[in-house]
Structures are given as C-alpha cells and as structure tokens.
C-alpha cells in the first residue's frame, strides 16, 4: 500500500529535513503554547474544544504516570496496547505521551479491537500494564461468564471456587503479600491460566478511568487476582489528576492526587461531600473560542470546578459520588444522585445492561432499562440475542426467552415480574420514598455508540437519551399506573 510506511521508510523521511530547520522548529516551541486540541465527549452538553499546552502534556505524562507506577525503560520495559480512540485524552496520555516519556513499547491493536480482536493482540503482546474504560472491563467479564457457563460442570465449579477464595482474601487482606496455601493453589491451578488466556500473564498494573465502575466488576476481577487501579481526571486536566497504583490503592476509590497537584471540596455537606475543584500544571489553557465557558470552569485563583461531586477520606483517597449536572432535582425539591441507584439496579438484576434514572423536575423517579445482548462481530452494535448470562436469568425466573424482542415484544410476564421484584428490593434500601423508582420500561435495543446513547469512552450521554426516548419518558408521567 502506497500510503503505508515501514518504520525504516518513515525514519528516512526525516533525512530530507535539514538539522537547522528542525532546530528552528524546536526553538519556536513554548511551554504555554497549545499542543493538543481535545474535544469533550458531550455527555452533559455540546462538545467543547479543550486546549492543552506543551507543559500540560509533558508534565502530566511524566508525573501522572509516575503516580501510576509506570517505570522508565532502564528499570523495566513497559509494554502497552493502544486500542482506545486517540481523540480521547486518556488514551493519548497513556498510549502516546507516557510511552515517549519513559520509552515504553506501544503496540497498536487492529481497527476491530473493540469488536473482539483485542484479546488476540493482548495474548500476542502480553502487556505489562493495561488501561480500559469500565465498559471494556465489563465486556471482558461478561465474556468470561459466557465461556464459564458453557464449560463442563467440574471446570465451572473449579473456577467459581478459585474466584471465591481469592476474592475473600483480596477483600479481607488487600495489602498482604502472604497468601494462604488455598489461595496460592487456586491461583496456580486455575486463575493463572485464565489471566494467560486473557493476555494478562505479565500485566502488573491494570487501570481504568473515564467513567464509574460497578462494585460487581471490581469484585469479579479481584476474584481473578486482577486489581483494577482507578484514575480520575478530565479532558480539562490533561487526563489523570488522581491516580491509584500498587502502592496507593483503596477499593472503590479513585486514588490520591498526583504529587504536585492540589484538590479542594467546595460547598461541602454534613457528610463532607462537595464539588471537586482541582489546581496544578494539569489544568488546561481554556476552551477554544469560548472565553465565557472558560471563565465558568476556572475561577480567578486558577481552580478548575469539575462539576463532579465527591469526598476525601482521612488518607486523601478520593471517592466520586456523582456529578452536579447529572443530579436529579425532583419537583418536590429532593436532590437525587442517579448513579448509585442505577448501579444498585444492575447489581440486583444481572439481566440489565444499562439503567438510566429519570426524574428531573418530575413528581417521581422512573427508569429506562436495556437488556444484556450479544454484539455484532462486524459492527460491534447490539444484536437481538440475549447473552448467556441474560438467558440464564430468564430460565431461572421461568422464561424461555432468548432474544430481546421475545422479552419486550411479548412483554414476557416472568421476566417483567422478576424485574419489578428486583426494583422493589432496590426501593426497600432507598434512603426515603422520593428515592423510589415508581415506573420503568425496557427498551428494544441496548445503548451503543452508533445509537447515540454512549460517547466514545462508553459514557452514558444522558441528554441524548432523554431526547431520543422522549415519548416513552412522557408516557411515564401521563399515565397514572404502569
């Protein structure tokens, strides 16, 4: 192919550029010049062009990665697989700029990585560290569950036993290097083989960011002896402003602030929860041609107001509890963070893929649900076929459904009743009646990037969902009974 170069051919292109011309270009670069323009995902509004300076990129690549325990090549040859869209700052910082900073070996996955080929690349490359958005980790989890469900009785029981004893050990003694004999045996006989099949045999650091991760997913991977390290940041912070690592880890937290950066919480409530504000050399230059939006985001003292809500524990670990723009304020004036309720529903009902709470300026809460289904191997779009886990759920509650259309189109009584009972169990644990889900509907198709409900990092685009399913939502509040 004429447009494809070998590495040798690519390097030869530089021979035609005189050293003097190169020096002139390098000398013209200034730390405060815009280096990268990244557009926000538009999950809570229209996309904005985030201007990141040369200093933003070089400083974050160095100190953000150090906080994640990424090693320079002279200490350890780091190997990573690049597969997420490089239009996203997390992928840029992790795949490109950190690789340049420390001399990492960066292997680019096939274009269809997210359609199923990623695991083949991981097996071939065997990365030393890996980063994925929560939805990618969830898909890996679901695939393992499907394979396990199709395995023989003994193999399936062995996996469940190994994961059970390992999870218990990792939850009760997370920092202990002294593992009981049973745990070491489980890892040797079962779990090491699973990690090798995933391509994680040599992987020491597994990261996630860009969206919240459920407790179920974190527990699942802890059961495989894979600890997932969270990072927290925004496009406006050049990627990570908080990092977890083998030396700084606490389950469910987003890690500690990167050394050299600062954090404060404003408008804290009685429980110490407030808006997260950030300061440091990670903070962006401003939004392209949007000075008013820049002034809204960065105050006169240089603090970035993230719009995210969280708390800090006594040791400085950050816990994200929600987002101001996502906060639902009911017609009765109740402030309801949607994510904890959505995650509780997904935990209670393993057939549910996505759950979105609705109720802003409404008299009560309602919810849109989608079912777990397989993905088209060519397009990665959701199909009509339920996953093995979803089919198991149906069988367990007395349904023979194997497709979404069988459940939704025929209003499968057994499945609908089981979901109603699960939602009532979630309601029983709610703080008060205004937090109860009173109506819900199952959509005919799971959320996807192509459908417009998810952003490039699989984040839920709430405004798009509200607009796309407006008719269904309006019916919740027009009818008196479901």
N, C-alpha and C positions, 0 to 999 in steps of 0.2 A: 504494500500500500504506500502510495507516494507521500501521504501525509503523516506517516508513522516513522519515527527515527529510532535507531538503536541508541544505546547510551553513548557509544563511541562517536556516532554521527552527530548526536546532539552536542557533545562536548566540542567537536570540531567547529561548530558554528561560531564559537567564541573566538576562534583564531583570526577571523576576519575583522574583529573589533580591536583597534589599537589600544595599548595599555593607557595611553594618555586620555583617550575618550572615556575609558572605564573609570579612571581616577576622577575625571571631571564630574561624572555622574554620581560617584560615591561622595565626593566632597560637597555636592549640592544638596545632599540629603540632610535634613534637620530632625532632631528628636520629636519636635512638636508638629511636624508635617503629617498630613493624613496618609496613612499607609494602606488601610483596608476600609472598604465600604461594605458593611453587612446590613442586610435588611431584616427587621424583626419579623416574626412569623405571622403576625396579625391575628393572634388567638383572641385578643381582647379589644381589637380596633384595627384601623388601617395600618399596613406596614410602614415603618419609618426607616430612613437610611441612617445607620449608626456609623459615625466617623471615628475610626480608631487610629491613633497616631503610631509613628515608628516606636516611640517609647512605650506606649501601651502594649504593643505586640512583643517587643524584645524583653521587657520587664516581666510580663505575665508568663511568657514561655519559660523564662529562667526560674522565677521564684514560685510560680504556681505549680510547675512540675516538680520542683524540689519538695514542696509541701506534700505532693503525692508520692514521694519516694522514688521518682524516676532517676535512674543512675546514668552518669556520663559513660561514654564508651570505654574509657580506660579502666573503669571499675567493673562494668558489666555491659555486654552488648544487648541493649534493649531491642526487641523486635515487636513491631505493632502491625496490625492490619487496618488499612484505611478503606472504609466501605460506606460511611455515612456521607450525606451531601456536604461538599466543602463550602457550600453557601452558608452553612451554619458555623458560628464561631467556635463551638465546642470541638467540632471535627477539625477545623483549621488549626486551632491551638494545639490539640492533641496529636493530630496526624502530621502536620507540616512544620509548624514553628518549633514545637518541642523537639521534633526529630532533628531539625537543623541545629538547635541549641546543644544537644547532647550527643549527636552522632548516632541516632537510632537508625535501625534498619526498618524502612517503611515499605510494606508490601501492599500494593493496590489490588483490591478484590475485583472480581468480574462485575460488569454492569448489573447483572441479575442477582447480586449478592443477597438482597433482601427478599428475593423470590425463591431462595432455597440453596444457592450455591455457596453461601458464606461458610457453612460448616466444612465444606471440602477445602476451601482456602485455609481455614484455621488448622485443619489436620495437616495440611502440607507445610504451612509456615511454622506452626507451634509458637505463637507469640508469648513474650514474657509479660506483657501487660495488654489489657483489652478494655475498651470503653464502648458502652452501648446505652442507648436510651432505654427507659423501663420497658417500653413495648417490645423491644428486641429481646430483652431477657425473658419477658413473659412468653413470647413465641417459642423460645428455646425450651422453657419449662413445659409448655403445652405439648411440644413435640416429644419430649421425653415421656410425658404422661401417656401419650398415644402409643408410643412404642412399648411402654411397660404394660399397658392394657392388652396389647396383642401378644405379649410374651406368655410362655408357659407358666403354670402355677408356681413351681419351685423358684424359677428365676424372678418372678414378680415378688414373691414373698421375701426372697433374699434382698432385693433392692429396698423394699419397704422396711425391713429390719435394719439394714445398714444405715439408711437415711434417718430412721428413728433414733438410734443410739447416738449417731453423730450430731443430729440436731440438739438432742438433750445435752450433750457435752458442750457444744458451742454456745448454748444459751446459759448454762449454769456456770461454766468456767471459760469465758471467751478469751481470756488472756493467758491461759495456762499452756505451757509448752509440753507438759507432762500429760500425755493422753493415756487413759486406761487401756488395758490389753484388748478389751472388747471393741473399743473404738478403732484402735490400730488395725485389728483383724478385719473389721468391716471395711476400712479404707483399702487394705491390701487386697481383699478378696473381691470387692465389688466396686467401690467408688472410684478407685484409681483408673479402672477400666472405663468407667463412664466418662471421666474427665478426658481420658485419652481419645475416646470416640468423638468428643466434642471439639478436640483440638486444644484443650487446656492443660495438657500434661505438664508443660513447663511454665504455665501462667502463674505469676506470683501476685499480680495486682489486677483486680477486676473492678472497673469503675462504672458508675452510672451518673447521669445528670439530665438536665433539661426538663424534667417532669417528676412528680412524686412517684414513689414505688410502694406497692402494697406490702403489708406485713407478710402476706401469704407467699409472695415471690421471694422476699428476703429469707424467710424460713426455709423455703424449698431449696434454695442454693446453699444455705448453711448446712442443710442435710446432706448435700453433695460435697461438703468441705470446701465450698467456694464462697468466700466472704466478699460481699459487694460493697465497695467503698464509694460513698457519695461525694459529689462535688456540688457546690452551689454558686451560681453566678448568673449573669445575663449577657446579652449581646453588649449592653452598655458597660459591662465590667470586663470586657475582653475575654470573657469566659470565666474561669474559676476565681472567686473571691474567698471561698471557703473550700477546704479540701479534707478528705479523710485519707488515711494511709494505714499500713500495718502498725505504725507507731502511734497513730491518732485515730482511734475507732471507737464508736459507740453506736450500737444498734438503733436504727430509726433516725439517727441524727444526720445532718448534712456536713459534719466535720467541724473543724476550727478555722478561724480566719487565717488567711495566708499571712505569714510574718511580713511586717512592713505595711500591712493594710489595717484599716480600722472599721469598727461597726458600732452602731448605737441603735437603740429602740426608742421610738417616739410614740407618744400617746398610749403609754402602757396601761393595761387594765389591772385589776386587783391580782391577777394570776401572773403578772409580769410579761404578758403578751402585747406586742406593739408592732408598728410598722418598722421594717428593717431598712436602715439607712447606712450607706457604705461610703468610704473615703479611701483614697490611695492612688497609686500610679496605674491601677487597672481602669480607672474611671474614664469614660470616653470623652472625646472633644465636644460632641454635640450632635444633633440631628441635622442632616443635610437640608439646607434651605428651610429650616423650621425653628427659628430662634425662639418663638413663643413656647413650643413644646420642650425645647432645651431648658428654658427657664423654669418650666413646670417640674422638670425632672431633677435639676441640680440647683440647690439653694445657694445663697450668696457666700456661704462658707465652704462650698465645694462638696457638700454631702449629696450623694445620689439617693433620692427617695424611690425605693424599688417598687412600692405598691404591694410587696409581699408582707405577710404577717407571720411572726414567729416569736420564739422565746429562746433565751440563752440559759443553760444550766450553770451550776456553780463552777464547773471546769471549763466553761467557754464553748461548749458544743452547742451548735445551732439546731433548732427544731422548727421546721416550716409548718405552720398550721393552716395557711390559706392565702388568699390574695384579695386585697381590698376591692378590686374591680369585679371579682367573682363573688364577693359577699352578697348573699341574698338578703334584702330587707323587705320583709313581708308587709302587707297592707296594715297589719297590726303593729308594725314597728319593731318586730323581732329581727335581730341580726343572726343569720344562719350561714355558717361556712359550709359550702356544699361538699367538699372533698371527703371529709370524714364519713358523712352519711353515704355517699356514693361507694366508698371503699367498703363500708360495712355491708352494703347490699351485695357487692361482688364476693365478699368473703362468705356470706351466708348462703349464696346461690351460685354454685360453681358452673352453672349453665350460662351465666351472664358474662358477656364480653365487655360491654360499655354501659355505664349508667350515668345519666345526666339529670341532676336535680333542677327543678324549675319552681319559681315562686316569687320572683322579684316584683314587688308592688301587687302581689296577689293575696287572696284571702287565706290560701293554704298551699302546702307543698305538693307537687306532683313530680313524676319522673318518667323519662324516656329510657327504654331498655333495648339492648340488642343481644342476640344470642351468639355463642361461640360457634364459628363455622370455619370450614377449611378455606384456604386461599387458592386462587387460580395460579398454577405454576408459571404461567407466561406473563400475566399482568399483575399478579400479587393482589388482585381485587378479591373481596369476599365472594364466595360462592353460596349456593343454596344449601349445601350439605353441612350438617352439623359435625363438629369434631367428635372424636371418640369419647372425650370427657362429657360432652353435652348429651350424646346418645346414652351413655351410662346413666346420667341423671334422669333422662326420660324413662329408661327402663326401671330405674329404682322407684319412680313415682307411679308406675303403671301405664306408661305410654309407649307406643310402638313407633313414634315419630323418629325419622332420621334426617329430615330436612327442615329448614326454617319455615318454608311455605306450609308444610304439614302442621306445624305448631300454630303459626299465625293465621294462615288462611282458613283453617278449620277450627280455630280457637280451641285447641286441644285442652279438654277440660282438666285432665290430670296435671298437665304442665302449668296451666294458668292457676289452678288451685294451689299447687306447690309453691309457685312464685308469690302468690298472695300470702300464704302462711309464712314464707321467709321474710317478706316485707313487714308483716305484723311482728315477727320476732325482733327485727331491727327497731321497729317503733317502740317495743317494750323497753328497750335500753336507751331510748332518747331522753334528753335532759328534761323536756317538757312537751306538752301536747303540740305547741306550734312547730316542733321539730318533726312531727309525724308526717309520713308520706301518705296522702289520702287517695291519690289516683295515680295510675301508671298505664303505660302502653308499651307493647313490644313492637319494634319497627321491623319491616320486612327485609331490611338489609343492614349488615353491620357497618359501622363507621369506617371510613377509609380516606386516604389522601385524595384519590381520584374523585370521591364523592363530595369532597369539600368540607367534611366534618373534622378532619385531622390535618395538622400542619406537617411540615417536612420532618419534624422530630417526633411525630405521632402524638403531639399535644392536642387536646380537645379544643376545637375552635367554637366556643360557646355561642358567640354571636351568630355565626354561620348556621349552627344547629337550630337556634331559636327562629331564624328566618326561614330555613328550609322546611321545618316541620311546624310552621305556624298554625296551620289548620288543625293538626292533631292537638296541639297545645291549647288552642282556643276552645276545643271541644271539652277539655278537662273542666274549664271554668264556666261553660254554658250549661252543661248537664248537671243535674242535681245528684245523680247516682251514677256509679260506674257500671 
